[in-house]
Every structure is written in C-alpha cells, then in structure tokens.
Amino acid sequence: MMKDQSRLVVTSIILTALFLVIEFTVLNGLTQKIDVDSFTVINNWGPSAPIDAFMILLSLYGREVVWTTAIMILLIKGSKYQRTTAILMIILFVILIVIGVTTKILNNRERPYDTLPGVDLLVPKENDLSFPSGHVLIVSGGATLLWLRERRRWATLALLEAILVSISRVYVGVHYPSDVIGGWILGAIFAIVVELVSQKTGIFNKFI
C-alpha cells in the first residue's frame, strides 16, 4: 500500500510539473501555431453527418448525463466500496469545478470561435473561457478515479468515453487541443490527490 501511495505521489508531482509547462506555453503563445493547426484539422475533418451528430451528442451529454448516471448506479447498486467511490467522485467533481473556473479566469484564453475565422461550430457558444476544458476536467478526473479504484473493465469503458468526449470538444469547435490536454492532466492530478487522501484517512469508510 505504501509503495502504491508513493507511486501516486510521484505521478501527481510529475503531472503538476507537466501542467505548469503547458500552462506557460499557452499563456505565452509559444505553441499557438501548432494548436491552431491541429484544431483546424480536427474541427474541419467532418467526414459525415452521422459523425457530426455523434460528436455533438458526446459534447453536450457526455459529461453531466453519463457521469451523473455512473454516480447514481454506484450509490444505489454498488457495494460499500463502490458507494465510497461515488462519494469521492462527487467531492472530486466539486473540486474540479472550482479549480476549472479559477484556472480559466487566470489564463483568460478566448475560445477558438472568438479568435479564428472559419470555425465549424456545431454547438451553441459558451459563456466561459477556454483553458482548460471544463468538460475534460470532469470526464478525465472521473475516469482516472475509476481506474484507480474499480474493476479495470469498467474503468476502461470510462476511459474510452472520456477520450471520445475530449475529442468531441475540439471537433465541435469549442476548444483547442491544448485545452483538452491541460484538462486531462489537471483532472488526473486531483483524482490522484482525492484517492491519496481517501487511502491515508479512510474517513469515508466510517460513514457509508
């Protein structure tokens, strides 16, 4: 257990350093050309109407609907350990919402459709800023927490869903790829932190 916790601590430190590097490049526009070029490729790909519809569905409902349903299933049908996972997930999501809003304000990055010409915007415009992606924060945090705590087959499905949602956010025109990468790293960091606190304190096992 101690060895596993040490690995998680080291992983979180490495991920934090990586996030700070990405945030620095975004703030200073060091990789903006690469970001714009890769965004354009993904956003303009559009092979067919069914793919568009699938990506819109993922982008609009892949966060709240899927992950709220997952939490409810774990709370209602799960074992004591799985109910603990659901509670940890709720706590994680609240933390990530606060972190996401704060980080967006600090970075003050506009959405692609606010700065680039010819963006193929497939969903309504959003009122907040771009870096990091709030959708990706939630789905990546949830997928990471499930990977750390639950059976691998369920965690693999969650990971696949999170990846598809992440791609969809660029595809529908609301985020740069670096917004998604930053969201993944930040979501994973806080999922690890929540799991470490749970392992070290065991506080939730007393109440569930």
C-alpha positions, 0 to 999 in steps of 0.5 A, a space after each residue: 500500500 505504501 509503495 502504491 501511495 508513493 507511486 501516486 505521489 510521484 505521478 501527481 508531482 510529475 503531472 503538476 510539473 507537466 501542467 505548469 509547462 503547458 500552462 506557460 506555453 499557452 499563456 505565452 503563445 509559444 505553441 499557438 501555431 501548432 494548436 491552431 493547426 491541429 484544431 483546424 484539422 480536427 474541427 474541419 475533418 467532418 467526414 459525415 453527418 452521422 459523425 457530426 451528430 455523434 460528436 455533438 451528442 458526446 459534447 453536450 451529454 457526455 459529461 453531466 448525463 453519463 457521469 451523473 448516471 455512473 454516480 447514481 448506479 454506484 450509490 444505489 447498486 454498488 457495494 460499500 466500496 463502490 458507494 465510497 467511490 461515488 462519494 469521492 467522485 462527487 467531492 472530486 467533481 466539486 473540486 474540479 469545478 472550482 479549480 476549472 473556473 479559477 484556472 480559466 479566469 487566470 489564463 483568460 484564453 478566448 475560445 477558438 470561435 472568438 479568435 479564428 475565422 472559419 470555425 465549424 461550430 456545431 454547438 451553441 457558444 459558451 459563456 466561459 473561457 477556454 483553458 482548460 476544458 471544463 468538460 475534460 476536467 470532469 470526464 478525465 478526473 472521473 475516469 482516472 478515479 475509476 481506474 484507480 479504484 474499480 474493476 479495470 473493465 469498467 474503468 476502461 469503458 470510462 476511459 474510452 468515453 472520456 477520450 471520445 468526449 475530449 475529442 468531441 470538444 475540439 471537433 465541435 469547435 469549442 476548444 483547442 487541443 491544448 485545452 483538452 490536454 491541460 484538462 486531462 492532466 489537471 483532472 488526473 492530478 486531483 483524482 490522484 490527490 482525492 484517492 491519496 487522501 481517501 487511502 491515508 484517512 479512510 474517513 469515508 469508510 466510517 460513514 457509508 
